[in-house]
Amino acid sequence: MSVLITGIGELTTNTEVSGDALVVDGDRVAWVGDSGSAPAADERVDVEGRAVLPGWVDSHTHLVFAGDRTAEFGARMAGKPYTAGGIAVTVNATRAASDEELAAVVRKHVAEALRQGTTFVETKTGYGLNVADEVRSARIAAEHADEVTFLGAHLVPPGADADEYVDLVRGEMLDAVAPLVRWADVFCEKGAFDYDQSKAVLVAAQQKGLGLRVHGNQLGEGPGVRLAVELGAASVDHCTYLSTEDVDALASSDTVATLLPACDLSTRQSLPPARALLDAGATVALASNCNPGSSYTSSMAFCVTTAVLQMRMTVEEAVWAATAGGAQALRRDDVGVIRPGARADLHVLDAPSITHLAYRPGVPLTHSVWRQGQRAI
Ligand code: NIG
């Protein structure tokens, strides 16, 4: 079944292709161009001057969780600092939850994101922290998300010996989880894993054929970015505190700097130096980091708005970072773009241009969403 979409007021494709109309055939984009030369299709939909862009690609979330950390957030807003230790609260609740309860949480947040224009979601394990709970987290994640990352190295479980835990993660746990995931990640930060521990996990994962991602430089400057670039990770996420050397290293590498501004706001950190990264030539992605501790939002539009209003990104840079940038951070070329052959993931705004995402902050602008060629919203 093919659908011709016409009346596009502004089309953002993130490619050389342009026009005011497109054809969706099955789950793919079949054609993009000017409506005057559009091919025939089974159906026609007129979006009446609205802007159309690729669905958001949310390349960093932690959706396999249970429990509630509202009180921790409230305490933070009253001045208490964020620390990695809060992860343990979610670990206890996650271990106590049933498979169905965990699956319901993932489904709920993926659906919530879809309603806001997110058509592609990466999510992680990392609230299990033992072999059985990491495996079931990966299995549940794989049932509901597009890409899954193994984050056994999220925190040393309270009471465990750090080196023994690293050996478990890069040994038995990795062996058990690897068949279910594409990516491995570590939280390389004070209070979580140091450079050597992080490297040991990532090297073992690389040897198993997994792609690498790193949580780095979230709470202060540290070795995360350096390690990510050294090992050729696809992405280093957070990048809130960067030295000039970190910026230069990212600019001369293929590692994407994934910025998570909602997290920095929710933890009362500085916002990441997006302008320095872009001006140096680094590739920047934006993601929600949706998780119950440091960033409980699934709103990519909020991240884009923040990036424009507070991080000095242009609207075009921010929208690219939240679509094609996320895809690049996941090494995908079939999402985050609108071109023949790409996945037909479309976000129609109730606005004539993407500029309205920042011009009308906080206003829900999603008019309709197409995911894999189907009208989802
Ligand atoms: O990306 N930085 C580490 N992990 C999450 C936080 C998880 C939590 O606090 O529960 C993050 O911010």
Residues whose N, C-alpha, C, O or C-beta is under 5 A from the ligand:
A	BS01	NIG	G86 I87 F187 H215 N289 N291 G293 S294
